[in-house]
């Protein structure tokens, strides 16, 4: 049974392009759930932008740090801003 599951995973992986496969792994790892195909597509595009940034950063020679994905990798800038919480727009000095 284990060999069948491994074979099925390899078959699915080969049917998908690498970017889509990476996104599907991310979705699974972080327990993401999208309500529509449009949202899925938008989130995958956001993930791909983040993935490109991470890949380029990690490929830089003599880099002293590395980057990786987390639960924020498919979020919009506004969603990330809302998570930060601090709103200084009404701050009076």
C-alpha positions as CSV (number, residue, x, y, z in Angstrom):
1,X,0.0,0.0,0.0
2,X,2.9,2.4,0.8
3,X,4.4,1.8,-2.6
4,X,1.1,2.6,-4.3
5,X,0.8,5.9,-2.3
6,X,4.3,6.8,-3.3
7,X,3.7,6.0,-6.9
8,X,0.4,8.0,-6.9
9,X,2.3,11.0,-5.4
10,X,5.0,10.7,-8.1
11,X,2.4,10.6,-10.8
12,X,0.6,13.6,-9.5
13,X,3.9,15.5,-9.1
14,X,4.9,14.8,-12.6
15,X,1.5,15.9,-14.0
16,X,1.9,19.3,-12.3
17,X,4.6,21.9,-13.0
18,X,7.1,22.5,-10.3
19,X,5.6,25.8,-9.2
20,X,2.1,24.3,-8.8
21,X,3.5,21.3,-6.9
22,X,5.4,23.6,-4.5
23,X,2.2,25.6,-3.9
24,X,0.2,22.5,-3.2
25,X,2.8,21.4,-0.7
26,X,2.6,24.8,1.0
27,X,-1.3,24.6,1.1
28,X,-1.1,21.2,2.7
29,X,1.7,22.1,5.2
30,X,-0.1,25.3,6.4
31,X,-3.7,23.9,6.3
32,X,-4.9,26.5,3.8
33,X,-8.4,26.4,2.5
34,X,-9.7,28.5,-0.4
35,X,-13.4,28.9,-1.0
36,X,-13.3,29.5,-4.8
37,X,-11.1,28.7,-7.8
38,X,-10.5,32.5,-8.2
39,X,-9.2,32.8,-4.7
40,X,-7.0,29.7,-5.2
41,X,-5.5,31.3,-8.3
42,X,-4.9,34.6,-6.6
43,X,-3.3,33.0,-3.6
44,X,-1.1,30.9,-5.9
45,X,0.1,34.0,-7.8
46,X,0.9,35.7,-4.4
47,X,2.8,32.6,-3.4
48,X,4.8,32.6,-6.7
49,X,5.9,36.2,-6.2
50,X,7.0,35.3,-2.7
51,X,8.7,32.2,-3.9
52,X,10.6,34.1,-6.5
53,X,11.9,36.6,-3.9
54,X,12.9,33.7,-1.6
55,X,14.6,31.7,-4.4
56,X,16.6,34.8,-5.6
57,X,17.6,35.7,-2.0
58,X,18.8,32.1,-1.2
59,X,20.7,31.9,-4.5
60,X,22.8,35.0,-3.8
61,X,26.4,34.0,-3.3
62,X,28.0,34.6,0.1
63,X,24.5,35.2,1.7
64,X,24.7,35.1,5.5
65,X,21.1,34.3,5.9
66,X,18.3,32.4,4.2
67,X,14.6,32.8,3.6
68,X,11.7,30.4,3.6
69,X,8.0,30.2,3.4
70,X,5.6,30.7,6.3
71,X,1.8,31.1,6.7
72,X,2.1,34.6,5.3
73,X,3.4,33.6,1.9
74,X,0.0,33.7,0.1
75,X,-1.3,36.9,1.8
76,X,-1.8,40.3,0.3
77,X,0.0,43.4,1.6
78,X,-3.2,44.6,3.2
79,X,-3.7,41.3,5.0
80,X,-0.2,41.4,6.3
81,X,-0.6,45.1,7.4
82,X,-3.8,44.1,9.3
83,X,-1.8,41.4,11.2
84,X,0.7,43.9,12.3
85,X,-2.1,45.8,14.1
86,X,-0.5,49.2,14.8
87,X,-2.2,52.0,13.0
88,X,-0.3,55.3,13.3
89,X,-2.5,57.2,10.8
90,X,-4.3,59.1,13.6
91,X,-1.3,59.6,15.7
92,X,-0.9,63.2,17.0
93,X,2.5,64.4,18.2
